[in-house]
Amino acid sequence: MEHHAGIDVSLELSSVCVVDSQGKIVKEAKVTSEPEALVCFFKGLGFPVKRIGLEAGPLSQWLHAGLAHGGFEAVLLETRHVKAALSAMTVKTDRKDARGIAQLLRMGWFQPVHAKSIGSQEIRALLVARKQLLGRLVDVELSIRGILRGFGLKVGQATRKNFEVRIRELVTGQATLERIAGAMLSARAALRAEYEKLHKAVLAIVREDAVFHRRFEGNCHQRTNARHCHQLQAKRTSLAGSREPAMRWCARHSMKPPMFCCRG
């Protein structure tokens, strides 16, 4: 008899429900949200589990990888489909959600989600962290502008390099503003330094990525061809003053001659 298991993942404890091919609940438990604990639980059931389902979420990728490494067939379920299927329940609990996920697996009413590799997750985490630092850096700069604007001090256009110099020029001679600007500029400098580290790490990954190089070379080739065609078209148009040179030039470049070349 086939068995399917559904896991409703939580931060500390996950609800697990195992059902048989008839939909009867065989086992329910609360298990620590750790791959080793879940693998130990399923191996201790005494019968094989055909498929284990988890709703896609922050911890699900990690648990999915651990279950797959432990020899189980784990599936990540599309969040919207699970929500729609379980929305009919009047009372939602972790235990009932685990039951619903197990029944969805048993009946095949689910859409699997691609599980990213560890390398892909690391690159995504790097991009998210870099974006967060950049956002905080921009927030600090805008906050400095807003504070000084209340005192009639307008920063105006300033690049990242001369921003600090411009701020210090504006607050010179005002002790309170100098103290405030100094503290915020120090925070800005720290954020910028850490952002540059992550940005360089992203650039290093991009330089070594073969897919990026293939796409970049393809785009460059397309832009070069487009530029060449534009130059040929411009040259063709510039010969509109004389018939014979235009005919010869168009024939040499395998282009259709202008309309005036076809007239008698």
Secondary structure, 3 states (H helix, E strand, C coil): CCEEEEEECCCCEEEEEEEECCCCEEEEEEEECCHHHHHHHHHCCCCCCCEEEEECCCCHHHHHHHHHHCCCCEEEECHHHHHHHHCCCCCCCHHHHHHHHHHHHHHCCCCECCCCCHHHHHHHHHHHHHHHHHHHHHHHHHHHHHHHHCCCCCCCCCCCCCHHHHHHHHHCCCHHHHHHHHHHHHHHHHHHHHHHHHHHHHHHHHHCCHHHHHHHHHHHHHHHHHHHHHHHHHHHHHCCCCHHHHHHHHHHCCCCCCHHHHCC
